[in-house]
Amino acid sequence: MKMWNFLTKREWYILSRERAILLIVLIAPVLYLFFYGSIYVHNTVTKAEIAVIDRDQSEFSRLYRQYLEADPVLVTQPINDVDEAQRLLEEQKIAGYLILPSHLEKDVKQGKQVVIPAYINTGSFILGNELNKRFLQINQTLSTGILLKTWEARGLNPKTALQQSMPVTVDISPVGNFGYGYGSFLLVGLFLLILHQLMLISISESTALEFEKNTVGEWYETSNHHVLKALGGKLLPYYSLFMIYYLFVPTIPYRTFHLMQNSHLLNLFLLGLPAFLVVGEIGLLIGSFLKTQLQALQFIAVISVPLFLMSGFSWPMEQMPLILHLLNDILPTHFLLLSYQSMTQMGSSLHEQMPSISVLWLQAFIYFLLLEWRYSKVFCKAGNHDKQSEN
């Protein structure tokens, strides 16, 4: 026990002297959580400006415009010229525009199918999706009203006419992300990725620092030449701190940014135990191949975005090449992010996530074997080097 305490104190001493690592460990997690979260504090579209070109100027076209104006998100402005509307769209001063064609009311009364051209800025997929959804809702409401009047004109009572107008309906019950907010989806994974990457950076930098300052032999000697104790003393401070941050995330940050939390903290703790252990082991492994703190920072910075993109969180794994499936099987990111999302957002039980947790523990065991093999060589080489220096 005294040996573990001494090794841990040694690591805290290194942290206290290395401000770059200390900032990453103590300041960056909280700062990044609230800074990135504040970007998506209003994570749904609250305003979208559109233009309406009314070529019919009829009672029905005015009704259509009234529906657009009544929408809580859409802000309409009348324009007579298509070229002007197109220019405003290209300059991103409006999110889209509609053209209400001539003879719109006449064609509707004659029962003809009417096409209303809509041009949407899909360069911004958040705005584009929101406009598309709201245009479809307005068209469906108006179309249902037209069919309802048609069936009533044929002598059906209002209730039967409504059933005939809407023979099939869908009752959608969202499970997670009730507001369909982009931020509500993204922040769940982004918060974990921040902790994941900061832990990787701090451990790999601390390990690389041992090589940079030629203190690997001292590190090994402090552990009484015990590989497991040396690695555990290096890992324990970071592992403890980042597990605390991990359990902090679904409390104050989630409440601050109105994210759903449908899982017990104990269940999340049991998921995080193997996941962050694997992250720490990977950090130790990466650091053993790098010779300076700067190299460690650069390497983790390069792999951060690819790790997130290929994790299956932002894009379905089924759509990815086989090689990415294989890479995800040896990394904790995929299993941690998706299980965490299922538990916090959809109320998935710990039992349902046991396959992922089992894989994470298996990864932890495999990386432990790799670390023992790698550092046996590293410490042996460092010991030989120290002997040669003494001679």
C-alpha positions in Angstrom: 0.0 0.0 0.0 2.8 2.4 0.9 4.4 1.7 -2.6 1.1 2.6 -4.3 0.8 5.8 -2.3 4.4 6.8 -3.1 3.9 6.2 -6.8 0.6 8.1 -6.8 2.3 11.0 -4.9 5.1 10.9 -7.5 2.6 11.4 -10.3 0.8 14.2 -8.5 4.2 15.8 -8.0 4.8 15.6 -11.8 1.4 17.1 -12.4 2.1 20.0 -10.0 5.3 20.9 -11.9 3.9 20.4 -15.4 1.4 23.2 -15.9 0.4 22.0 -19.4 -0.7 18.7 -18.1 -2.2 20.2 -14.9 -4.4 22.5 -17.0 -5.6 19.6 -19.1 -6.5 17.6 -16.0 -8.0 20.2 -13.7 -9.2 23.1 -15.8 -9.9 21.9 -19.4 -12.6 19.3 -18.6 -15.0 21.7 -16.9 -14.1 24.6 -19.2 -14.7 22.5 -22.3 -18.0 21.0 -21.1 -19.6 24.3 -20.4 -18.0 26.2 -23.4 -19.0 23.6 -26.0 -22.4 23.2 -24.3 -23.1 26.9 -24.5 -22.9 26.8 -28.3 -26.0 24.6 -28.3 -27.8 26.2 -25.4 -30.6 26.9 -27.9 -30.4 23.6 -29.8 -33.5 23.9 -31.9 -34.3 26.3 -34.8 -36.3 29.2 -33.4 -36.3 31.4 -36.5 -36.1 30.8 -40.2 -36.8 33.5 -42.8 -38.4 32.6 -46.0 -39.8 34.4 -49.1 -43.2 33.8 -50.7 -43.9 34.6 -54.3 -47.7 34.6 -54.8 -48.5 34.5 -58.4 -52.2 33.5 -57.8 -53.3 36.3 -55.5 -56.4 34.3 -54.7 -58.3 33.5 -51.5 -56.6 30.1 -51.2 -53.1 31.5 -51.8 -53.8 34.1 -49.0 -54.9 31.2 -46.8 -51.7 29.4 -47.6 -49.6 32.5 -46.7 -51.6 32.8 -43.4 -50.6 29.3 -42.5 -47.0 30.1 -43.2 -47.2 33.3 -41.1 -48.9 31.5 -38.2 -46.0 29.0 -37.9 -43.9 29.9 -34.8 -40.6 29.4 -36.5 -41.2 30.7 -40.1 -40.7 34.5 -40.8 -42.2 35.3 -44.2 -41.6 38.2 -46.5 -43.5 38.7 -49.8 -41.3 39.0 -53.0 -42.5 39.3 -56.6 -39.3 38.4 -58.4 -37.8 34.9 -58.5 -34.4 36.2 -59.3 -34.5 38.4 -56.2 -35.5 35.4 -54.1 -32.8 33.3 -55.5 -30.2 36.0 -54.8 -31.3 36.3 -51.2 -31.1 32.5 -50.9 -27.6 32.4 -52.3 -26.5 35.1 -50.0 -28.1 33.1 -47.1 -30.3 36.0 -46.1 -33.3 33.7 -46.3 -33.5 29.9 -45.7 -35.8 29.2 -48.6 -38.6 30.4 -50.8 -42.0 29.2 -52.1 -43.7 29.9 -55.4 -47.5 29.8 -55.3 -48.3 29.2 -58.9 -51.0 30.9 -61.0 -54.4 29.2 -61.1 -53.6 27.6 -57.7 -57.1 28.1 -56.3 -58.8 27.1 -59.6 -56.8 23.8 -59.9 -57.5 23.0 -56.2 -61.3 23.5 -56.7 -61.2 21.3 -59.8 -59.5 18.5 -57.8 -56.3 18.6 -59.8 -53.0 17.8 -58.2 -51.0 21.0 -57.5 -47.3 21.3 -57.1 -45.9 24.2 -55.1 -42.2 24.7 -55.9 -40.1 25.1 -52.7 -36.4 26.0 -52.8 -34.6 25.3 -49.6 -31.0 26.0 -48.4 -29.9 22.4 -47.8 -26.3 23.6 -47.4 -27.3 24.0 -43.8 -28.9 20.6 -43.1 -30.4 21.8 -39.7 -32.3 24.7 -41.4 -33.1 22.6 -44.4 -34.6 19.8 -42.4 -36.6 22.2 -40.3 -38.0 23.9 -43.3 -38.8 20.7 -45.0 -40.6 19.4 -41.9 -42.7 22.6 -41.5 -43.6 22.8 -45.2 -44.8 19.2 -45.2 -46.9 19.8 -42.0 -48.6 22.9 -43.6 -49.3 21.0 -46.8 -50.7 18.1 -45.0 -53.0 20.3 -42.9 -54.3 22.1 -45.9 -54.7 18.9 -48.0 -56.6 17.3 -45.2 -58.9 20.3 -44.9 -59.5 20.2 -48.7 -60.4 16.5 -48.6 -62.6 17.0 -45.5 -64.7 19.7 -47.3 -64.9 17.4 -50.4 -66.2 14.5 -48.4 -68.7 16.7 -46.4 -70.0 18.1 -49.8 -70.8 14.5 -50.7 -73.0 14.2 -47.6 -70.8 12.6 -45.0 -70.9 13.8 -41.5 -67.8 15.6 -40.2 -66.5 12.6 -38.2 -66.8 10.2 -41.1 -65.4 12.8 -43.5 -62.3 13.2 -41.3 -61.8 9.4 -41.2 -62.0 9.3 -45.0 -59.7 12.3 -45.3 -57.1 10.6 -43.0 -57.5 6.9 -43.5 -54.0 6.2 -42.0 -52.4 8.2 -39.2 -49.1 7.8 -37.4 -48.8 8.4 -33.7 -45.1 9.3 -33.1 -43.8 9.0 -29.6 -40.1 10.1 -29.4 -37.9 8.1 -27.2 -35.1 10.5 -26.3 -34.5 14.0 -27.7 -38.2 15.0 -27.5 -37.5 18.4 -29.1 -35.6 16.8 -32.1 -32.7 19.3 -31.2 -29.4 18.9 -32.9 -27.6 20.0 -29.7 -29.5 17.4 -27.6 -28.1 14.7 -29.9 -24.6 16.0 -30.3 -23.7 17.0 -26.8 -24.3 13.6 -25.4 -21.5 12.2 -27.4 -19.4 15.4 -27.4 -19.2 15.6 -23.6 -17.8 12.0 -23.4 -15.4 12.6 -26.3 -14.0 15.6 -24.5 -13.2 13.5 -21.4 -12.0 10.6 -23.6 -9.5 12.8 -25.5 -8.3 14.9 -22.5 -7.6 11.7 -20.5 -5.7 10.3 -23.5 -3.7 13.5 -23.9 -2.8 13.9 -20.2 -1.7 10.2 -19.7 0.2 10.0 -23.0 1.9 13.4 -22.3 2.9 12.3 -18.8 4.3 9.1 -20.1 6.2 10.7 -23.0 7.6 13.2 -20.5 9.3 10.3 -18.7 11.2 9.6 -21.9 11.8 13.2 -22.7 13.5 13.8 -19.3 15.1 10.3 -19.1 13.3 9.4 -15.9 11.9 6.0 -17.1 14.5 4.2 -15.0 13.7 6.3 -11.9 9.9 5.6 -12.5 10.6 1.8 -12.6 13.0 1.9 -9.7 10.4 3.7 -7.5 8.0 0.8 -8.1 10.7 -1.7 -6.8 11.0 -3.0 -10.4 7.4 -4.0 -10.5 5.8 -3.3 -13.9 2.2 -3.5 -12.7 2.8 -1.1 -9.8 4.6 1.4 -12.0 1.8 1.5 -14.5 -0.9 1.6 -11.8 0.8 4.5 -10.0 0.9 6.4 -13.3 -2.7 5.6 -14.3 -4.5 5.9 -10.9 -4.6 9.8 -10.5 -5.9 10.3 -14.0 -8.4 7.4 -13.9 -9.8 8.6 -10.6 -10.2 12.2 -11.7 -11.8 11.5 -15.1 -14.2 9.0 -13.5 -15.3 11.9 -11.3 -15.7 14.1 -14.3 -17.6 11.3 -16.1 -20.1 11.1 -13.2 -20.4 14.9 -13.0 -21.4 15.2 -16.7 -25.0 13.8 -16.3 -25.7 16.1 -13.3 -25.1 19.9 -13.6 -24.1 20.0 -17.3 -27.1 18.0 -18.3 -29.5 20.1 -16.3 -27.8 23.3 -17.6 -28.3 22.4 -21.2 -31.7 20.6 -20.8 -30.4 17.1 -21.8 -32.3 14.0 -20.8 -30.9 11.7 -18.1 -32.9 8.4 -17.8 -30.2 6.3 -16.1 -29.1 5.7 -12.6 -25.6 7.0 -11.8 -24.6 3.6 -10.5 -25.3 2.0 -13.8 -23.3 4.7 -15.6 -20.5 4.2 -13.2 -20.4 0.5 -14.0 -20.3 1.3 -17.7 -17.5 3.9 -17.2 -15.2 1.6 -15.1 -13.9 -0.5 -18.0 -14.3 2.2 -20.6 -12.0 4.7 -18.9 -9.6 2.0 -17.8 -9.2 1.1 -21.5 -8.7 4.8 -22.4 -6.0 5.0 -19.7 -4.3 1.9 -20.9 -4.3 3.2 -24.5 -2.8 6.5 -23.3 0.1 4.5 -21.5 0.6 2.5 -24.7 0.7 5.5 -27.0 3.0 7.4 -24.6 5.6 4.6 -24.7 6.2 5.1 -28.4 6.5 8.9 -28.2 9.5 10.8 -26.9 8.1 14.3 -26.1 5.0 15.9 -24.7 4.5 17.8 -28.0 4.4 14.6 -30.0 1.8 13.1 -27.7 -0.4 16.2 -28.0 0.0 16.3 -31.8 -0.8 12.6 -32.2 -4.0 12.7 -30.0 -5.1 15.9 -31.8 -4.8 14.1 -35.2 -6.8 11.0 -34.2 -9.6 12.9 -32.2 -12.0 13.7 -35.0 -11.6 10.3 -36.8 -12.3 8.5 -33.6 -15.6 10.3 -33.1 -16.7 10.0 -36.7 -16.1 6.3 -37.0 -17.5 5.5 -33.5 -21.0 5.0 -35.0 -22.5 7.8 -32.9 -22.9 10.3 -35.7 -23.2 7.9 -38.6 -24.6 4.3 -38.6 -21.9 1.6 -38.4 -23.7 -0.4 -41.0 -22.9 2.2 -43.6 -19.1 2.1 -42.9 -16.4 0.0 -44.5 -15.4 -3.3 -42.9 -12.0 -1.9 -41.9 -13.7 0.7 -39.6 -15.8 -2.1 -38.0 -12.6 -3.9 -37.1 -11.0 -0.8 -35.8 -14.0 -0.1 -33.6 -13.8 -3.5 -32.1 -10.4 -2.7 -30.6 -11.3 0.8 -29.3 -13.6 1.7 -26.5 -15.2 4.8 -28.1 -17.9 2.9 -30.1 -19.1 0.8 -27.1 -18.9 3.6 -24.6 -20.7 6.3 -26.7 -23.6 4.1 -27.9 -24.2 2.4 -24.6 -24.1 5.7 -22.8 -26.5 7.3 -25.3 -28.9 4.3 -24.9 -28.8 4.5 -21.1 -29.1 8.2 -20.6 -31.4 9.1 -23.5 -33.6 6.0 -23.9 -33.6 4.5 -20.5 -31.8 1.3 -21.5 -31.0 -1.0 -18.6 -27.5 -2.1 -17.5 -28.5 -5.7 -18.3 -29.2 -4.7 -21.9 -25.8 -3.1 -22.2 -23.9 -6.1 -20.7 -22.6 -7.2 -24.2 -20.8 -3.8 -24.6 -19.6 -3.8 -21.0 -18.2 -7.3 -21.5 -16.3 -6.3 -24.6 -14.9 -3.3 -22.7 -13.6 -5.5 -19.9 -12.1 -7.9 -22.5 -10.4 -4.9 -24.2 -9.1 -3.8 -20.7 -7.6 -7.3 -20.2 -6.0 -7.4 -23.7 -4.5 -4.0 -23.3 -3.2 -4.9 -19.9 -1.3 -7.8 -21.5 0.0 -5.5 -24.2 1.2 -3.0 -21.6 2.9 -5.6 -19.5 4.8 -6.9 -22.6 5.6 -3.4 -23.9 6.8 -1.9 -20.6 8.8 -5.0 -19.7 10.9 -4.2 -22.7 10.9 -0.4 -22.0 11.9 -0.8 -18.4 14.5 -3.4 -19.2 16.1 -1.1 -21.8 16.0 1.8 -19.4 17.7 -0.3 -16.7 20.5 -1.3 -19.1 20.9 2.3 -20.1 21.3 3.4 -16.5 23.9 0.8 -15.8 25.9 1.8 -18.8 25.7 5.4 -17.7 27.0 4.5 -14.3 29.9 2.6 -15.8 
